[in-house]
Each structure stands twice: as structure tokens, then as C-alpha cells.
Amino acid sequence: MSTDSGFAPNNETTGRATSFVVHHDGRAASADELAPLAFAGYAHFTAMQIRGGRVRGLDLHLERLRRASLELYGRALPDERIRSLLRTAIDAGPPDLSLVATVYSPAGEFTVADSGVEPEVLIRTGPPANGPAGPLALAVVEYERVLPTVKHVGEVAKTYYLRQAVAEGFDDAAFIDRRGRFSEASIWNLAFWDGTTVVWPEAEILGGTTMGILRRQLDHLGVPQQVREVRPADLPALSGAVVMNSWNPGIAVHRIGSVDLPDAPTFLELLHRAYGAEALTTP
């Protein structure tokens, strides 16, 4: 069954649907509804991995969408409305899937938006993902995102620098700001390990939902954490590095630029244990 129809046939054995959907405000999106969005760039989103119909860090996803909507549109949909739309999309697919919820304004872009226009929601589901196995080598690129605290669409630089990095023999790119501080990787948050403490880079970044989960669960485990500036010159003194996003709470990084980083199995195990301690929630 074509996913663009939004129809999901029932699985007679499990009682759940077995295909993926594209929903506009809780129902199958039509071509007419999707056409204006094909080249739209004034929108924001959150991405999550659904397992058994549930998700980790639901509160963080809802907070992300709420804050970004207030920033971009001056108003936000109620959390319960978002939860209802998520439930509808999740119930239409298999128990494990990837989900992207995009919030946009029908007022469009390149206009002075009417403050009375309610944001609308586009939800797309697809096969579950776990990310690359790693370890990864990251090129160092000077780049700063516009509105770094908002997970917005249309970021051509992320794909551009990813492809440039691969062409140069790396797996992906890590960004440094104009002050030479590490901030993020292309679609990842960065974290470092000094042997006893998890080090989060101090810079203007998008606080990822997985990062938020790890920070609160590491607190519960009593693991020391620190936010501090990390520059390329600091890398030789560190004991490990990882990237993380909704796919995976920790993928090892063995090289950044020309600097080799040691294996840090204890660090990886700690991050995965912290992530696993976060309860799965039904929207």
C-alpha cells in the first residue's frame, strides 16, 4: 500500500496496521495539501523513534515543538492536540517506526503572518532506525546555524557539509563556531569524556531530546557532568567522544579532524544504560 495515501491496512495477527503514513492534522494528507509544502522552509520539527508504540522523552519533544512554535509563529498548539496527532499516526503503523512531526503556519513564508492563524502539523512515519554502527571520523567545519535552538527545516548546510566530509574521507562533519568552540555535528549532538565526567560542549546549540534524556538520567545515576568550551586543541587531553540523536544515544567517534580519540567503552555503556533507564511513554 502506498504510504502517500495515508491508509494503513490492519494486520490480522496483531490487530495493528502495517504500513506507514503521511498525515496532515490527523488524517491522510492529500496531494493538494502537500504541494504548497514541497519547497517550504519556514517550519520546525521533531524526530523520534517509536518502539512498541511508545517513545522516550515525550515531554522533551512536546516542549521542543511548543517553544519553537512560540518562537516562529507567536503561538503554539496545546500539548494534548499534539499528543492526539502522534497517537493517530502511531496507531496507523507497526509497533516500531520512525516518526517526524513538522509544524508549520498556513500563512506561509515571505509574508507577515496573521497572529490569528493556527499552526498545522504534518506527521510522517517510516521504518525504525538505529543509526550507523561507528566508530566515526568527523571533519571539522566552521559553521553556525541560524536560530540554533530551533530544530527548523531547510538546512542545506548540514547535507552539504556531510557530503563534503565524506568526499574528504570522513564519515560526517563536526561544527565549530566563530570562536573555535565545538557545538554540534551535522545532525547530531556531541559529547566528550574525560575519564570520569561527561563533557557537553558550551556553545549555541540545539538541545537534542536524546541529550536531554541522557542529562537527566545521568544525574539520577550520579554521573558527573560538565558544560565547558571544547576546542580542537583540547581533543588530545580527552578520553573519548560520541555523537547522538534520536537514532542512538551514543555512537563512538574515533577521530575529529586530524586528532585520533581513544576507544571509550565505559563511556558508551554508561550513555546506553542511562538512555535505557528512561521510561517509554504512550503519547
Protein Blocks (a to p, Z undefined) as FASTA:
>chain_A
ZZklopacddfknopafbdcddeehiacdfklmmmmmmgcbdcddddddeehiaehklmm
mmmmmmmmmmmnopacdfklmmmmmmmmmmmmcfbdcdddddddfkbghiacdfkbccdd
ddddddddebjebjadddddddddehklbccehilklmmmmmmmmmnopabdcdddfkop
afbdfkbccdddehjaccdddddddddfklmmmmmmmmmnopacddddddfklmmmpgbd
cdddfkbgcdcdfbghjbccdddfklmmmmmmmmmmpccddZZ
